Amino acid sequence: MATGSLAVEYHGIHPAPPKRGWEKLSWQKCRPRASRIRVLEHTCECQEIVYELCQAGGLLFTRRHYRAADGTVVSESEWLRSAPARRLWTNILLGHIR
């Protein structure tokens, strides 16, 4: 087995481009609701927009980092129970929601 070759080549998940009829998510300003936030999954850092599936206080939410020319704007989705939050995450990755 080649040492480290897979790790060097792997970037991360790239969300699909927006699909026809995609839904615009109402992104909210980040608020300090928990002292610790765990990032469960994330999309590739090479993209202009990076998404993170986060967990805190028994709830999950998606955080969005939009890298603009004048700096990064961070926003988040509604905090949800596990099943609806994972559906939201999947729909973002599939290009159904942005």
C-alpha positions as CSV (number, residue, x, y, z in Angstrom):
1,M,0.0,0.0,0.0
2,A,1.3,3.4,-0.9
3,T,2.0,5.6,2.1
4,G,-0.2,8.6,2.3
5,S,-1.1,8.7,-1.4
6,L,-4.8,8.7,-0.9
7,A,-4.7,11.3,1.8
8,V,-2.7,13.7,-0.4
9,E,-5.0,13.4,-3.4
10,Y,-8.3,13.6,-1.5
11,H,-9.8,17.1,-1.3
12,G,-13.3,16.5,0.1
13,I,-16.9,16.4,-1.0
14,H,-17.9,18.8,-3.8
15,P,-21.6,19.7,-3.7
16,A,-23.4,19.1,-7.0
17,P,-24.2,22.2,-9.0
18,P,-27.7,23.7,-8.4
19,K,-30.4,21.5,-9.9
20,R,-33.4,22.9,-11.9
21,G,-35.9,24.2,-9.4
22,W,-33.4,24.4,-6.5
23,E,-34.6,25.9,-3.3
24,K,-33.0,29.0,-1.6
25,L,-32.4,28.3,2.0
26,S,-32.9,31.2,4.5
27,W,-29.4,31.4,6.0
28,Q,-29.2,33.1,9.3
29,K,-26.5,35.1,11.1
30,C,-24.4,32.9,13.4
31,R,-25.2,33.3,17.1
32,P,-23.3,31.9,20.0
33,R,-25.8,29.2,21.1
34,A,-23.3,26.6,22.4
35,S,-19.9,26.7,23.9
36,R,-18.7,23.7,21.8
37,I,-19.6,22.9,18.2
38,R,-18.5,19.7,16.6
39,V,-18.1,19.6,12.8
40,L,-19.4,16.2,11.6
41,E,-18.8,16.6,7.9
42,H,-17.6,19.3,5.5
43,T,-17.3,20.0,1.9
44,C,-14.0,20.7,0.0
45,E,-12.0,23.7,1.0
46,C,-11.1,24.4,-2.6
47,Q,-14.6,25.7,-3.3
48,E,-15.8,29.3,-3.0
49,I,-18.6,28.1,-0.6
50,V,-17.7,25.6,2.1
51,Y,-20.5,23.9,4.0
52,E,-20.2,22.1,7.4
53,L,-22.6,19.8,9.1
54,C,-22.3,20.7,12.7
55,Q,-23.6,19.4,16.0
56,A,-24.2,21.2,19.3
57,G,-26.5,20.8,22.2
58,G,-28.1,17.7,20.8
59,L,-29.1,19.5,17.6
60,L,-27.6,19.6,14.1
61,F,-27.2,22.5,11.7
62,T,-25.4,23.5,8.5
63,R,-22.9,26.3,8.6
64,R,-21.9,28.0,5.3
65,H,-18.7,29.9,4.7
66,Y,-18.9,32.1,1.6
67,R,-15.6,33.4,0.6
68,A,-16.1,36.8,-1.0
69,A,-13.4,39.2,-2.3
70,D,-13.8,41.4,0.9
71,G,-13.7,38.5,3.4
72,T,-15.6,35.4,4.5
73,V,-19.2,35.6,5.4
74,V,-20.3,32.8,7.8
75,S,-24.0,31.9,8.2
76,E,-26.0,28.9,9.4
77,S,-29.2,27.1,8.9
78,E,-31.9,26.5,11.4
79,W,-30.9,24.1,14.2
80,L,-32.8,20.9,13.8
81,R,-33.1,17.4,15.1
82,S,-30.9,14.8,13.5
83,A,-33.2,13.4,10.8
84,P,-34.4,16.7,9.3
85,A,-30.9,18.2,9.6
86,R,-29.3,15.2,7.7
87,R,-32.0,15.5,5.0
88,L,-31.1,19.2,4.6
89,W,-27.4,18.3,4.4
90,T,-28.1,15.7,1.8
91,N,-30.2,18.1,-0.3
92,I,-27.4,20.7,-0.1
93,L,-24.9,18.1,-1.4
94,L,-27.2,17.0,-4.2
95,G,-27.8,20.6,-5.4
96,H,-31.5,20.8,-4.4
97,I,-30.9,23.6,-1.8
98,R,-28.5,26.5,-1.7
